[in-house]
Amino acid sequence: MILSTIAATAIVFSLSRAVGDPLLLFATSGYGISDEAVAEIRKELALDRTYPEQYLLWLSRVLRGDLGQNLAFKLPVARIITEKIPHSLQLGTFAWLFSGVIGVGLGVLSAVKRATLADYGGRFLALIGQSIPIFWFAIILIQVFAVWLDWLPAGLAGDSTQEPSLWQLEYLVLPVTAMTLGGLAGYLRLTRSAMLEVLESEYVKLARAKGVATSFVVWKHAFRNALIQPLTASTLAFAGFIEGALVVETIFSRPGIGQMAIQAVHGNDFPILQGAVLMFILVYVVATFLTDVVYALIDPRIRFD
């Protein structure tokens, strides 16, 4: 986890400066700022040092909880991320829950009803969900439900101060739907594949031969042992939904960390970009670690020595 985090942040740190001097976007001598002032700002931002020195300096500040300041308004990056991340967490959590519950349920149904209309319908839905680009699907949802039918708002996140308990959930319907389709398809295919493999195992056949009820065989014997693959996808999918908010938040103009990261890329605001990437990396490595821990709770054959 530590090596992965360091390697990823080092790569992003270097790439964020590869497109040119970010300081020149905000402070140039041609706009009323003297060369001496530019040099002073460059020294203040440590841009006069080599990449390794800049990275080590940034890493030492991160370990102390200091992510620096953004270039445009000199605001603390940590405060900006703290203000933006609740919107992304809300969006990602709802999409994760809906896609997981619906996808796993349909996957079990498709496996149990193999070669029936329900199975063909589930497989077709999985194919559609993994084939449709999320940005195109999001635009279609806006066109149909916000423009033509005028049922739902086309974007933004509403005013959370007016309804703190609900956070104006109508603003979540379209973006959550756009994110759920792809995740649902992945869950469905993984669960169906794992369930089919388990249902063909010898102990399941023995349980059926002994006269055990079908529902008990499916949920007690088959589903629990087939849950390892969906569980692995589940924790990583949650991290993916948080990061996947980049596209959806941009399309629906939601003030989350995804939209913030896109704006930082366009403006080459490398402190913001580094802070956002660091958060994404930490979400992934923590999700991977929690996956390994939860394995032992589901599969009795897995134990930690």
C-alpha positions in Angstrom: 0.0 0.0 0.0 2.8 2.4 0.9 4.8 1.7 -2.2 1.8 2.0 -4.4 0.8 5.3 -2.9 4.3 6.8 -3.2 4.7 5.6 -6.8 1.4 6.9 -7.9 1.8 10.3 -6.3 5.3 10.6 -7.7 4.1 10.0 -11.2 1.2 12.4 -11.0 3.5 15.0 -9.3 5.8 14.9 -12.3 3.1 14.8 -15.0 1.3 17.8 -13.4 4.4 19.9 -14.2 5.2 18.3 -17.6 2.8 20.6 -19.5 4.8 23.7 -18.7 5.5 26.1 -15.9 2.2 26.4 -13.9 3.3 29.7 -12.3 3.2 31.5 -15.7 -0.6 30.9 -15.8 -1.0 33.3 -12.9 2.0 35.5 -12.6 3.9 36.8 -15.7 5.9 40.0 -16.1 3.7 41.0 -19.0 0.7 41.6 -16.7 2.1 44.1 -14.3 4.2 41.7 -12.2 7.9 42.3 -12.1 10.5 39.7 -12.7 11.5 40.0 -9.0 8.0 39.3 -7.9 7.7 36.3 -10.2 11.0 34.9 -8.8 9.8 35.4 -5.2 6.5 33.5 -5.9 8.5 30.8 -7.6 10.7 30.5 -4.5 7.6 30.5 -2.3 6.1 27.6 -4.2 9.4 25.8 -4.4 9.3 25.8 -8.2 12.9 26.8 -8.3 14.0 23.4 -7.1 14.3 20.1 -8.9 11.4 17.7 -9.3 12.7 15.2 -6.6 13.2 18.1 -4.2 9.8 19.5 -4.8 8.2 16.0 -4.4 10.0 15.3 -1.1 9.0 18.7 0.2 5.4 18.1 -0.8 5.4 14.6 0.7 6.8 15.9 4.0 4.0 18.5 4.2 1.4 15.9 3.4 2.6 13.7 6.3 1.9 16.7 8.5 -1.6 17.2 7.1 -0.7 20.2 4.9 -1.7 19.8 1.2 -0.7 23.3 0.3 -2.7 26.1 -1.3 -4.3 26.3 -4.7 -2.7 28.7 -7.1 -5.8 30.8 -8.1 -7.1 31.9 -4.7 -4.5 30.8 -2.2 -7.0 28.7 -0.3 -6.0 25.6 1.6 -6.3 22.5 -0.6 -7.4 20.4 2.4 -10.3 22.7 3.1 -11.4 22.7 -0.6 -11.4 18.9 -0.7 -13.3 18.7 2.6 -16.0 21.0 1.2 -16.3 19.1 -2.1 -16.0 15.5 -1.0 -19.4 15.1 0.7 -21.1 15.6 -2.7 -19.0 12.9 -4.3 -19.4 10.5 -1.4 -23.2 11.0 -1.5 -23.3 10.3 -5.2 -20.9 7.4 -5.1 -22.5 5.7 -2.1 -26.0 5.8 -3.6 -24.7 4.5 -7.0 -22.7 1.8 -5.2 -25.6 0.6 -3.1 -28.1 0.5 -6.0 -25.8 -1.2 -8.4 -24.6 -3.8 -5.9 -28.1 -4.8 -4.6 -29.8 -4.9 -8.0 -26.8 -6.4 -9.8 -26.1 -9.2 -7.3 -29.8 -10.0 -7.1 -30.2 -10.2 -10.9 -27.0 -12.2 -11.1 -28.3 -14.8 -8.7 -31.6 -14.9 -10.5 -29.9 -15.3 -13.9 -27.8 -18.2 -12.6 -30.6 -20.0 -10.9 -32.9 -19.5 -13.9 -30.2 -20.5 -16.4 -31.3 -20.6 -20.1 -34.7 -19.1 -19.4 -36.2 -15.7 -20.3 -34.9 -14.2 -17.0 -31.4 -15.3 -17.8 -31.4 -13.9 -21.3 -32.9 -10.7 -20.1 -30.2 -10.3 -17.4 -27.4 -11.1 -19.8 -28.8 -8.5 -22.3 -29.0 -5.9 -19.6 -25.4 -6.6 -18.6 -24.3 -6.3 -22.2 -26.1 -3.0 -22.6 -24.8 -1.7 -19.3 -21.1 -2.4 -20.2 -21.5 -1.1 -23.8 -23.1 2.3 -23.3 -20.6 5.1 -22.5 -21.6 6.8 -19.2 -21.3 10.3 -20.6 -23.7 9.5 -23.5 -26.2 7.8 -21.2 -26.0 10.8 -18.8 -26.8 13.2 -21.7 -29.7 11.0 -22.8 -31.1 11.0 -19.3 -30.9 14.8 -19.1 -32.6 15.2 -22.6 -35.5 12.8 -21.7 -36.2 13.4 -18.1 -35.1 17.0 -17.6 -35.8 18.6 -21.0 -38.6 16.7 -22.6 -40.6 15.5 -19.6 -39.4 18.2 -17.1 -39.6 15.7 -14.3 -36.2 16.2 -12.7 -33.5 18.9 -12.5 -30.8 18.7 -15.2 -27.9 19.4 -12.9 -26.4 21.0 -9.8 -26.9 19.6 -6.3 -29.6 21.9 -4.9 -29.3 23.9 -1.7 -28.4 21.5 1.0 -29.0 24.1 3.7 -32.8 24.0 3.0 -33.2 20.3 3.4 -30.3 19.0 5.4 -32.0 15.6 6.1 -32.8 14.8 2.4 -30.2 17.0 0.7 -32.8 17.5 -2.1 -32.5 13.9 -3.4 -34.3 14.8 -6.7 -30.9 16.2 -7.8 -29.4 12.7 -7.3 -31.8 10.7 -9.4 -30.3 11.3 -12.8 -26.5 11.2 -11.9 -27.0 8.1 -9.7 -28.9 6.3 -12.6 -26.2 7.2 -15.0 -23.5 5.7 -12.7 -25.6 2.7 -11.6 -26.0 1.1 -15.1 -22.4 0.2 -15.7 -21.8 -1.0 -12.1 -25.0 -3.0 -12.2 -23.8 -4.8 -15.3 -20.5 -5.7 -13.8 -22.0 -7.1 -10.6 -24.6 -9.1 -12.6 -21.9 -10.8 -14.8 -19.6 -11.6 -11.9 -22.3 -12.9 -9.7 -23.8 -15.0 -12.4 -20.5 -16.5 -13.3 -19.6 -17.3 -9.7 -23.0 -18.8 -8.9 -22.9 -21.0 -12.0 -19.6 -22.4 -10.9 -20.7 -23.1 -7.3 -24.1 -24.6 -8.4 -22.2 -27.2 -10.4 -20.0 -28.2 -7.5 -20.2 -31.6 -5.8 -21.4 -30.4 -2.4 -24.3 -28.5 -3.9 -25.4 -31.5 -5.9 -25.1 -33.6 -2.7 -27.3 -31.1 -0.8 -29.9 -31.3 -3.6 -29.7 -35.1 -3.6 -30.4 -35.1 0.2 -33.6 -33.2 -0.4 -32.5 -29.8 0.9 -34.9 -27.0 -0.1 -33.8 -25.2 -3.2 -33.9 -21.7 -1.5 -31.7 -23.0 1.3 -29.2 -24.5 -1.2 -29.1 -21.3 -3.2 -28.7 -18.8 -0.4 -26.9 -20.9 2.3 -24.5 -23.1 0.3 -24.1 -21.5 -3.1 -24.5 -17.8 -2.6 -22.2 -17.5 0.4 -19.4 -19.3 -1.4 -19.9 -17.4 -4.6 -19.8 -14.0 -2.8 -16.0 -13.7 -2.9 -15.9 -12.4 -6.4 -18.7 -9.8 -6.0 -17.2 -8.8 -2.7 -13.8 -8.1 -4.4 -15.6 -6.1 -7.0 -17.8 -4.3 -4.4 -15.0 -2.6 -2.4 -13.1 -1.7 -5.5 -16.3 -0.5 -7.2 -16.9 1.9 -4.4 -13.6 3.5 -5.0 -14.3 3.4 -8.7 -17.7 5.2 -8.1 -15.9 7.9 -6.2 -13.4 8.4 -8.9 -15.9 7.8 -11.7 -17.8 10.9 -10.4 -15.2 12.9 -12.5 -17.4 12.5 -15.7 -20.8 12.5 -14.1 -20.2 15.5 -11.9 -18.9 17.5 -14.9 -22.0 16.6 -17.0 -24.4 17.4 -14.2 -22.4 20.4 -12.8 -22.3 18.9 -9.3 -19.9 20.7 -7.0 -17.9 17.6 -6.0 -14.3 16.5 -6.0 -14.6 15.1 -9.5 -15.6 18.4 -11.1 -12.9 20.1 -8.9 -10.3 17.7 -10.4 -11.3 18.4 -14.0 -11.1 22.1 -13.4 -7.7 21.7 -11.8 -6.5 19.8 -14.9 -7.7 22.6 -17.2 -6.2 25.3 -15.1 -3.0 23.3 -14.3 -3.6 24.0 -10.6 -1.2 21.3 -9.5 -1.8 21.6 -5.7 -5.5 20.8 -6.2 -4.7 18.0 -8.7 -2.2 16.4 -6.3 -4.6 16.5 -3.4 -7.4 15.0 -5.4 -5.2 12.2 -6.8 -3.9 11.5 -3.3 -7.4 11.1 -2.0 -8.3 8.8 -4.9 -5.2 6.6 -4.2 -6.0 6.4 -0.5 -9.6 5.3 -1.3 -8.3 2.5 -3.5 -5.6 1.2 -1.2 -7.9 1.3 1.8 -10.7 -0.5 -0.1 -8.3 -3.2 -1.2 -7.1 -3.7 2.3 -10.7 -3.9 3.7 -11.5 -6.5 1.0 -8.8 -8.8 2.2 -10.0 -8.4 5.8 -13.6 -9.1 5.0 -12.7 -12.3 3.1 -12.2 -14.1 6.4 -15.7 -13.1 7.5 -17.4 -14.7 4.5 -15.2 -17.7 3.6 -14.4 -19.9 6.6 -11.5 -21.4 4.7 -9.6 -18.1 4.9 -7.9 -17.2 8.1 -5.2 -14.7 9.2 -2.2 -16.2 11.0 
